[in-house]
Amino acid sequence: MATCKILFFLFLALYISCGKCDVFYKRVGDEVSMNCGAPSNSDTEWKFDNVLIFNVKGKTGAKLKGPSHIVLKASTNGENLKVSRLETRDSGNYICSYSGSVKQHNIYVVSVFAKPGPVLVQSSDAELHCDITGNSNTQVQWLRPPNGQKHNEKSQVIKLKSVTSKDAGQWTCQVKDALTLSVTLTVVDLQTTAVNVSEGDDTKLPCSLPQSVSQRVVGGKWKADHLSDVSFPTLKNTENKGLHWNGKDLSKVNFTTEQLSTKFDVTLKNVQHRDAGKFVCTVEFEGGASRSVEMTLTVFGKNSGAGEEAEIHAAASYSQRLLPMQKNESKNEVELDQGVRSLPGPRQEHYPCTRTAGPNHTTERSRAQDPEKTPPAGPVLLNVLLA
């Protein structure tokens, strides 16, 4: 009992004296250096949470290593202790003893992170942590995006409900104005696009996330209210297969059997006009968040586009055939105005219909009556112009 009382008062004395001890706030991975304040050539002893790190003989410099895990990444000359590559488990009380005196140092290793992770799906919930290991009561100041405005909560853990794009960006935790740490949030949503397809073709119905998210996908599906008789697969996430499509009826909808990540496309086979309409892709996430996106399928007749294209090409070809004739006519008219004799045309008695019908009609009838007397194309054109 007496021994217990002695230990209790010893720890109480150490706790009270720590009001004058050195306090360090450090990031994970940082280095810290602590000074003992012992006179030269003094024997010193360093401990972490009352477990020996080093015992150093002042006159010889001989070191005795203790069982603490700190010894693996620490160095000392007796007067100073340097600890590198700090981890959260390195937070705690460091004591240097010499000649009956004790000096304490409190190290707090701070880490900032988001739960369930930094990439969040829209409308999901998240937590931001500014963990000060070994000192959970210390208040911090959070600065939020986009311009570092002060967040109203000062606790080490803040909760974000139903995140949106406004929550995306850099969140900064300020610790005692001496240390700042940041975490960047990304908020994403499902993506899709409208699809146009010809009747009878197969087409992909697109649905995807722009990148992997921190929340685990636990389910999902495709749905089309106007196609109640069509069987769509459902998303499953199992230990053996991971995230995959689950379905058996491939008569109308085809899908990959490979493990999925961010793409949730399916293929609609032999598309008909009745298939045109709205399709909805839904993906469910761990924690209760669910996102849906709607796309529109438009179905064209198999020959509708081809017919229009043929008419355009036909019109273009017809215009190209007419242009040389118009240029020749213009040239001949100019030459006639300048007094240049045109090529002689055939006698009209040989072609009695020339002046009583259009040029095309005249040519066809004349050819039908006497193919051997069919005039050249040039004279007929000039004859019509003169007429």
C-alpha positions in Angstrom: 0.0 0.0 0.0 2.8 2.4 0.9 4.5 1.7 -2.4 1.3 2.6 -4.3 1.0 5.9 -2.4 4.5 6.8 -3.3 4.0 6.1 -7.0 0.7 8.0 -6.9 2.3 11.1 -5.5 5.3 10.8 -7.8 3.0 10.8 -10.9 0.9 13.6 -9.4 4.1 15.7 -8.9 5.2 15.0 -12.4 1.7 16.0 -13.7 1.7 19.2 -11.8 5.3 20.1 -12.7 4.4 19.7 -16.4 2.8 23.1 -16.3 6.4 24.3 -17.0 7.3 21.5 -19.4 8.0 22.0 -23.1 5.0 21.2 -25.4 5.4 20.3 -29.1 2.7 19.9 -31.7 4.1 18.0 -34.7 2.8 16.4 -37.9 3.0 12.8 -38.7 6.5 12.3 -40.2 8.0 15.3 -38.6 11.2 15.4 -36.4 11.4 16.8 -32.9 14.4 17.7 -30.8 14.3 18.0 -27.0 16.9 19.6 -24.6 17.5 18.2 -21.2 19.3 21.2 -19.7 21.7 19.0 -17.8 25.3 20.3 -16.9 28.2 19.0 -19.0 29.4 15.5 -18.2 26.3 14.7 -16.3 24.7 11.3 -16.4 21.4 11.5 -18.1 18.4 9.2 -18.6 15.7 9.6 -21.2 12.3 7.9 -20.8 9.1 7.8 -22.9 6.0 7.3 -20.8 8.2 5.9 -18.0 9.9 3.4 -20.3 13.7 3.7 -20.8 15.0 5.0 -24.1 18.7 5.8 -23.3 20.9 5.9 -20.3 24.1 8.0 -21.0 27.2 8.2 -18.9 28.4 11.8 -19.0 32.1 11.2 -18.6 32.5 8.3 -21.1 29.5 8.9 -23.4 28.6 5.3 -23.1 24.9 4.6 -24.0 22.6 1.9 -22.7 19.6 1.4 -24.9 16.2 0.7 -23.3 13.2 -1.3 -24.4 11.1 1.6 -25.7 10.2 1.6 -29.4 11.5 5.2 -29.6 15.1 3.9 -29.5 14.8 2.6 -33.0 14.5 6.2 -34.5 16.1 8.3 -31.8 19.6 9.7 -31.2 21.1 11.4 -28.2 24.3 12.9 -26.9 22.9 12.9 -23.4 22.0 16.6 -23.5 19.6 16.4 -26.4 17.2 13.8 -27.7 16.2 13.8 -31.4 13.3 11.7 -32.6 12.6 11.4 -36.3 9.7 10.0 -38.5 7.1 10.8 -35.8 4.0 8.6 -35.6 0.8 9.0 -33.6 2.1 6.4 -31.1 5.0 8.6 -30.4 2.8 11.1 -28.7 3.3 11.2 -25.0 5.5 12.3 -22.1 9.3 12.4 -22.5 11.4 12.7 -19.3 15.0 13.6 -18.9 16.6 12.9 -15.5 20.0 14.1 -14.3 21.5 14.7 -10.8 18.2 14.3 -9.1 16.5 16.8 -11.4 13.7 16.1 -14.0 12.7 17.9 -17.1 9.6 16.9 -19.0 8.5 17.4 -22.7 5.0 16.6 -24.0 4.9 15.7 -27.7 1.5 15.7 -29.5 1.5 14.2 -33.0 -1.3 15.7 -35.0 -3.0 14.1 -38.1 -5.7 15.3 -40.3 -7.9 13.1 -42.4 -11.5 12.6 -43.7 -13.8 9.6 -43.0 -14.6 7.6 -45.0 -12.1 9.3 -47.2 -11.3 12.4 -49.2 -13.3 11.5 -52.3 -17.0 11.7 -51.5 -20.1 11.0 -53.5 -22.6 13.9 -53.5 -25.3 13.8 -50.7 -23.2 11.5 -48.5 -22.1 12.3 -45.0 -18.5 12.7 -43.8 -16.3 13.5 -40.8 -13.2 15.6 -40.7 -10.6 14.7 -38.1 -7.8 16.9 -36.6 -6.6 14.3 -34.1 -4.2 15.5 -31.5 -3.1 12.1 -30.1 -2.9 12.2 -26.3 -4.8 15.5 -26.0 -8.4 15.2 -27.3 -9.6 18.2 -25.4 -7.6 20.9 -27.2 -9.7 23.1 -29.4 -8.7 23.8 -33.0 -9.8 26.2 -35.6 -11.2 24.9 -38.9 -10.9 26.9 -42.1 -13.3 25.9 -44.9 -13.2 26.3 -48.7 -13.3 28.1 -50.9 -11.5 31.1 -49.3 -10.5 29.9 -45.9 -13.5 31.2 -44.0 -13.6 30.2 -40.3 -15.8 27.3 -39.5 -18.1 27.7 -36.5 -17.1 24.4 -34.8 -13.8 24.3 -32.9 -13.8 20.6 -32.0 -11.2 18.2 -33.4 -13.9 16.3 -35.2 -16.6 18.0 -37.3 -19.4 16.3 -39.2 -20.5 17.2 -42.7 -24.1 16.2 -43.6 -25.1 15.6 -47.2 -22.0 17.1 -48.9 -22.3 19.1 -52.1 -19.8 20.7 -54.4 -19.7 23.7 -52.0 -17.9 21.5 -49.5 -15.2 20.4 -52.0 -11.8 21.9 -51.6 -9.2 22.4 -48.9 -10.1 22.2 -45.2 -7.4 23.4 -42.8 -7.0 22.7 -39.1 -5.1 25.3 -37.1 -3.6 24.0 -33.8 -2.5 26.7 -31.3 -1.6 29.0 -34.1 1.7 27.1 -34.4 0.7 24.3 -36.7 -1.6 24.0 -39.7 -2.6 20.8 -41.4 -4.9 20.4 -44.4 -7.1 17.8 -46.1 -8.7 18.3 -49.6 -12.2 17.0 -50.3 -13.5 16.0 -53.7 -17.2 15.6 -54.3 -18.4 13.7 -57.3 -21.7 12.5 -58.8 -22.9 10.0 -61.3 -22.5 10.9 -65.0 -24.4 10.0 -68.1 -25.3 11.3 -71.6 -28.2 11.1 -74.1 -28.0 8.4 -76.7 -29.2 8.4 -80.3 -29.4 5.0 -82.1 -30.8 3.5 -85.3 -33.6 0.9 -85.1 -32.2 -2.6 -85.0 -28.8 -1.7 -83.6 -27.3 -2.4 -80.2 -26.4 0.6 -78.0 -24.6 1.3 -74.7 -26.5 3.0 -71.8 -23.8 5.0 -70.1 -23.5 5.5 -66.3 -20.3 6.2 -64.4 -18.4 8.0 -61.7 -15.6 10.3 -62.8 -13.2 8.6 -60.3 -13.2 6.1 -57.5 -14.9 7.3 -54.3 -14.1 6.6 -50.6 -17.6 5.2 -50.0 -18.0 1.5 -50.8 -20.6 0.7 -53.5 -23.0 -1.8 -52.1 -25.8 -1.9 -54.7 -27.5 -0.4 -57.7 -29.7 -1.0 -60.8 -31.0 0.3 -64.1 -34.7 1.0 -64.6 -37.0 2.1 -67.4 -40.7 2.5 -66.4 -41.9 2.2 -70.1 -40.2 -1.2 -70.4 -41.7 -3.1 -67.5 -41.2 -6.5 -69.3 -37.4 -6.0 -69.7 -35.1 -7.5 -67.1 -32.2 -5.4 -66.0 -29.3 -6.6 -63.9 -28.6 -5.4 -60.4 -25.3 -4.3 -58.7 -23.9 -6.6 -56.0 -20.8 -6.4 -53.9 -19.6 -9.6 -52.4 -16.4 -10.8 -50.7 -15.7 -13.4 -53.5 -16.6 -11.4 -56.6 -16.4 -7.8 -55.4 -18.6 -5.3 -57.2 -20.3 -6.9 -60.2 -23.6 -7.1 -62.2 -26.0 -9.8 -61.1 -28.5 -11.1 -63.7 -29.5 -14.1 -65.8 -31.8 -12.8 -68.6 -29.6 -11.6 -71.5 -32.3 -11.6 -74.1 -32.6 -7.8 -74.2 -29.9 -6.3 -71.9 -26.3 -7.4 -72.0 -23.6 -6.6 -69.3 -20.0 -7.4 -68.4 -19.3 -10.2 -66.0 -16.0 -8.6 -64.9 -15.5 -6.8 -61.6 -16.7 -3.2 -61.7 -15.2 0.0 -60.3 -16.5 3.3 -61.7 -18.4 2.3 -64.9 -21.9 0.9 -64.7 -22.8 0.7 -68.4 -25.2 -1.9 -69.8 -26.0 -2.7 -73.5 -29.5 -2.6 -74.9 -29.8 -5.1 -77.8 -31.8 -4.9 -81.0 -33.2 -1.4 -80.2 -36.8 -0.8 -81.4 -38.9 2.4 -81.4 -40.8 1.1 -78.3 -37.5 1.3 -76.4 -37.1 5.0 -76.8 -37.6 7.0 -73.6 -36.1 7.6 -70.1 -33.6 5.3 -68.4 -32.5 5.7 -64.8 -29.2 4.4 -63.3 -29.0 4.2 -59.5 -25.9 3.4 -57.4 -26.1 2.8 -53.6 -23.2 3.5 -51.3 -22.2 2.4 -47.8 -23.6 4.7 -45.2 -27.0 5.0 -46.8 -26.1 7.5 -49.7 -27.7 6.8 -53.0 -27.4 8.6 -56.3 -29.5 8.4 -59.5 -29.0 9.8 -62.9 -31.4 9.9 -65.9 -30.6 9.6 -69.6 -32.8 9.7 -72.7 -32.7 7.2 -75.6 -33.8 8.4 -79.0 -34.4 5.8 -81.8 -34.3 6.7 -85.5 -35.7 4.7 -88.4 -33.1 2.5 -90.1 -33.3 4.5 -93.5 -34.4 7.9 -92.3 -30.9 9.3 -92.0 -29.7 7.6 -95.2 -32.6 8.9 -97.3 -31.9 12.5 -96.3 -28.3 12.1 -97.0 -29.0 10.7 -100.5 -31.2 13.6 -101.3 -28.5 16.1 -100.2 -25.9 14.3 -102.4 -28.4 14.2 -105.4 -29.1 17.9 -105.1 -25.4 18.8 -104.9 -24.6 16.7 -108.0 -27.5 18.3 -109.9 -26.2 21.8 -109.0 -22.7 20.8 -110.2 -24.1 19.6 -113.5 -26.0 22.9 -114.1 -23.2 25.2 -113.3 -21.1 24.6 -116.4 -24.1 25.0 -118.6 -25.0 28.4 -117.0 -21.4 29.6 -117.6 -21.5 28.5 -121.3 -24.9 30.2 -121.8 -23.5 33.4 -120.2 -20.4 33.2 -122.4 -22.5 32.7 -125.6 -24.8 35.6 -124.8 -21.8 37.9 -124.3 -20.2 36.8 -127.5 -23.5 37.4 -129.4 -23.8 40.9 -127.9 -20.3 41.7 -129.1 -21.2 40.6 -132.6 -19.4 37.4 -132.8 -21.1 34.8 -135.0 -22.3 31.8 -133.2 -22.1 28.3 -134.5 -24.6 27.6 -137.2 -27.6 25.7 -136.1 -29.6 23.2 -138.1 -32.4 24.2 -140.3 -35.7 24.4 -138.4 -37.6 22.5 -141.1 -35.5 19.5 -140.1 -36.6 20.0 -136.5 -40.1 21.3 -136.7 -40.7 21.1 -132.9 -37.8 23.3 -131.9 -39.8 26.6 -131.6 -43.0 25.1 -130.2 -41.7 23.2 -127.2 -39.0 23.4 -124.4 -35.5 22.4 -125.2 -35.5 19.1 -123.4 -38.8 18.1 -125.0 -37.6 19.1 -128.4 -34.4 17.1 -128.1 -36.0 14.0 -126.9 -38.7 14.1 -129.6 -36.2 14.8 -132.4 -34.0 11.9 -131.2 -37.0 9.6 -131.1 -38.0 10.5 -134.7 -34.6 10.4 -136.3 -31.6 9.4 -134.1 -29.2 10.0 -137.0 -30.3 13.6 -137.2 -29.8 14.4 -133.5 -28.0 17.7 -133.4 -24.9 18.4 -131.3 -25.5 19.7 -127.8 -23.8 23.1 -128.5 -25.9 24.2 -131.5 -29.1 23.2 -129.9 -28.3 25.3 -126.9 -27.4 28.3 -129.0 -30.4 27.9 -131.2 -32.6 28.0 -128.1 -30.9 31.1 -126.8 -31.3 32.9 -130.1 -35.0 32.0 -130.1 
